[in-house]
Amino acid sequence: MTLQERIERLFDLPAGSVDANDARGAVQELKDLLNAGTLRAAERHGGTWRANPWVKKGILLAFRIGAVTDQSKNGFTFFDKDTIPLKKLTLEDRVRIVPGGTSVRDGAYVAPGVVMMPPSYVNIGAYVDERTMIDSHALVGSCAQIGRRVHLSAAAQIGGVLEPIGSVPVIVEDDVFVGGNSGIYEGTIVQQRSVIGAGVILTGSTPVYDLVRQEIYRKTPERPLIIPEGAVVIPGSRRIDGPFADKHQLSLSAPVIIKYRDGKTDASTVLEESLR
């Protein structure tokens, strides 16, 4: 029986009838593959991102069967499920983690050359590719997929998507710059070389207005919100119609694509090599 078959069988069993040793063994095998980056919660097939539902089932199984234990270390108090401890990293992993409260959960892949500034957090099932910068107070949520040479600025929030199981998590492709205090949630896909300006919030209910191509991008039942390759997105607003809204001059947040990335944009978003 394959690992996928074992996890799907265990996941479908009633809680009281799961063999603890079998389930813990399957969860550990799953985390080993996720830690190594050889298995991912979502993968690209022919240009389309697709979730691996059975991987999400395995992560949810880890939460279900885990027992809350004392995981305190070095004077800091922690109580968490024993099936999802912190990831054990060594110098050989070639990940730079600056002191000050950063955590990576077991079952997350963090590639060589990644830099993590304090405090930041990478959750189980996430995949962070080579030479990405995770700045202070930044979050990479459960199962989120982050590409190569991405810059997640201070306080950027990359949401996680565990449920619904079949939903694609948040995807940030190669060479994307995510500005400070921005948030990307609910399975949004940011295609390569895009720039998400400081303070931009992207969710499943957020329409994005493209001034260049004169289009509006939205999530649909068939596909997530997708930010096109090379788009430069900044915070904007759109007026609300109606007597009350007119009286109070109300408007809604509306992310706007003002241009597509060029040499000038590249120069303003490049990271100094000395910082790495």
C-alpha positions, 0 to 999 in steps of 0.5 A: 500500500502506498503512503497516499493510500495509507493516509487516505484510509486513515483519514476516512476512519472514525477518530476512535478507530484509528491505529495510533502507531500506524497513523503516526508512522504515516504522518512521519513519512509524509513530513519527511517527504515534505521536509525534503521538498520531494513532495508538495501540497500543490504542484504545477501541471502544464502551467496550472497549479493543482492541490495534492488533496491527500497531502492536506489530509495527511497534515490534518491527520497529524493535527487530529492524532497529536497530543498536546505536550510540553515543548518548552526550550531555552526558557521559552514556554511552548505547548503544542501537538507532538506530531507537529514540532519545530523543524530541525535545521542545521548549518548543512541546510544553508538557511540563514535564520537571524536570532529573535523568535523565528519558527519553522514547523516540521513538515515545511521545506525551506531551501538553501539560500533562504534568509529569515529575519526575526520574527517570522514563521513558516507553517507545516506544508509550506514550500519556500524555494531558493534565495527567498527573503522572509522579512520581519513579522512575515508569515508563510501559511500552511501549504503556501508555495513560495518560489525562488528569489521572492521577497516577502517584506516586513509584516507580509502575510501569506495565508494558508489553505488546508481546507477545503482539502481540494483547494489550491493554497496561496501560490507566489511564483518566482521573482515576486516582490511582496511589499510590507503590510500586504496580505495574500489569502484564499488561494490567490496565485501571484504569477512570476515577476509581479510586484505587490505594493505595500498595503495591498490585500488580495483575497478570494472576494477582491476584484483587481482592476487592470488599468493597462489591459482594461480588465477586471480579475476575480476569483470564480468557482472554476479558478482562483484570483490570478495576478498576471505575470509582471503586474505591478499592483498598488492599493486603490479604491472604488466609489460606492453608489447610493445616497448613504455612500454619497453622503459619507463619500464612502469607497471600497478597497480596490487593488489596481494594476498600474503597469507591468514590470520593466527595468526601472521596477526591477532596479527599485525592487532588487535586494542588495547581495550584501544583505544575504 
